[in-house]
Amino acid sequence: MSTKAKARPATAPVVFTANRLRDGRVVWFGAEGIWQDRIAAVTPFAPEAAETGLAEAQQAERQQQVVGVYAVEVGPGPTPLKFRERLRVSGPSVAAEAA
């Protein structure tokens, strides 16, 4: 049985990402409290508000709107600081036409 990893405190502004259950698309959650298709449409949470934001984002997971909520530290824009999330911003890495 594995234990849930503890999240480290945010040191930069954060947004939250997940996958929408209806269609599997990547969505973004910011200080407005609304899930958006584009990261540019959300306002990041300040580091000291990250825990509150996470609780709000996880509420949507409990309501089965999204799955896999986690925090993403962002810079100006907002632009994710890590490559994995920058890849998620650009959309699916596999063209639907090729499937």
N, C-alpha and C positions, 0 to 999 in steps of 0.2 A: 504494500500500500504506500503510495507516494504522498508527500505532504505538499501543500500549495506553497510555492515560492513567495517570499515576502518581497514586495515592491520597494525599491529604494526611493527615498524622497526626491522629488523633482528639484532640479537646480536651474532649469530653464522653463520658459512657458511651455505648456502642454495642450494638446488636443487629444481626443480619444478616437480610436478607430475600431471598426468591427466589420462584420459582413452582415448585410441585410438578409434576413431569412427568406423573404418573399422571392428574391431573385439571385442571391449570392453576391451581389455587388459590394464593393468596398464603400463604406460610408464614414463620415467624419462628424464628430460631436464637439461643439465648442461652447463658449460661455453663454450663447443664446439659448441653449437647451434643446436644440433641434438637430436631428440627423440630416446631413447634407451629402449630396453626391460629390461635391467638389470641396477640397480642403480650403480653397481661397474664400469660400463662403462662410467660414467659421472664424470666430475670434478666440484666440487661445486663452486658457486659464493661466493666471499668474501662478508661479510655483507654490505659493502659500495656499492657493485655492484648489490645488490639484486633487486633494482627497475628497473634497466636496463634489468636484466635477466627476470623479470616478464613481462616487455613489449614485449620482444622477444618471450617468451612462449605464451603469449596471442595472438600474431600474428597468431600462428598456430591454435588457437581456432577460430579466425575470418575467417581463411581459411578452416574451418571445417575439420581439421585433427584430433583434439583432443577436449575433452570436460572436463570442471571442473578443470581448471588449478589452482593450489595453491602451495605456498611455503612450503618446509619442511626443518626445521633446522636439520643439520647433524653433527655428530662427525667424527672421523677418520674412514676411510674405503671406501667410506662414509657410515655411519650407521645412520639411522634416530634416533633422540632423543626421539620421542614419540612412544608409543606402536602401535597406529593405523597405522602409516606408516611402522613400522617394520613388521606388519602383511601383509601390501600390498606388501612389498619386497618379502615375502615368497610365493607369488602367491595366486591363488584362495583358499578360505578357504573351499570350497566344491569340492570334487572330481567329475570330469566330468563323470567318469564311473558309479557313483551312481545315476546320473540323469536319 
